[in-house]
Amino acid sequence: MTDTHLRKRDTWETIAIFLVIMAGLSGVAHFAIVKLNPASIYVGALMCCPAVAAFATLLIKGRKLTSLPWGWGAWRDNLAAYAVPVGYVSLAYLAIWGLGFGGVPDPDRISDWARQLGLSPDATVLPLVLMIFLLGTVQFVKSLGSIAGEEIGWRGFFIWELRKVTSFEGVAIFSGIVWAVWHYPIILAYGGGDPVFQIACFTVMIVSMSVILAYFTFKSHSLWPAVFFHAAHNIYIQKIFTPLTVDNDQTSFWVDEYGLMVPLVVTLFALYYWRKAKQEGL
């Protein structure tokens, strides 16, 4: 057997060890999320599973933690990675609102934000602007720890191993499918709609995101742009745009991570970064 075949076999063995450990750890966390309370604590535990699995795999393989791409990289990459999900989420929700698939803004949400900020419940513009700013900055910083738990494993370790045995396209698609499947128990437990439709939409979105995340990770040689990207994606969908949307009879089909609009828009972004990665030799 040639050295190349031995290296590939060792890499696939490393990937298998990582996935088995992560599946075991995540299975416990998923059980806790579905069966126990409070769910938010167990979600945090689930998000740390990829990092723990990566650390355990490195230990088993006799490799150092310093082999992961911990370097901060260039600020422009981190800021660009933050801006991309802000862009596609904004475009998706502008389309939802403009096409009448949901209204905006939700007056109850604005009033609630005003009360949280200690402002008059009759105020509209100030609580809207102030809360979006705080969520996009303070909440963003607060979320970095749990998000890093995922990204240390996925983009700090997993895709670098995949890169040793497959192309950029293979890395993006395979890692995206695994990342999507990892979320399925939560969708089945808490999605609240047609599980087949929601899983399909979510999978398209996650695979598309994985293309962009792989691009920024390989371009920067750092896991931090992925952390910035992931945190911004979660905040702008879950904390800002979905809460501001007034539901009608079509909203659930289009809105959020389990609806159709965000996957459609992020797929267009992914095609751009897919082509960009090929042009840059990633």
Protein Blocks (a to p, Z undefined) as FASTA:
>chain_A
ZZklmmmmmmmmmmmmmmmmmmmmmmmmmmmmmmmccfklmmmmmmmmmmmmmmmmmmmn
opafklpcfbgbjfklmmmmmmmmmmmmmmmmmmmmmnopaccddfklmmmmmmmnopaf
kbmklmmmmmmmmmmmmmmmmmmmmmmmmmmmmmmmmmmmmmmmmcfklmmmmmmmmmmm
mmmmmmmmmnopafklmmmmmmmmmmmmmmmmmmmmmmnopaklmmmmmmmmmmmmmmmm
mmmpccdfklmmmgcjkbmklmmmmmmmmmmmmmmmmmnoZZ
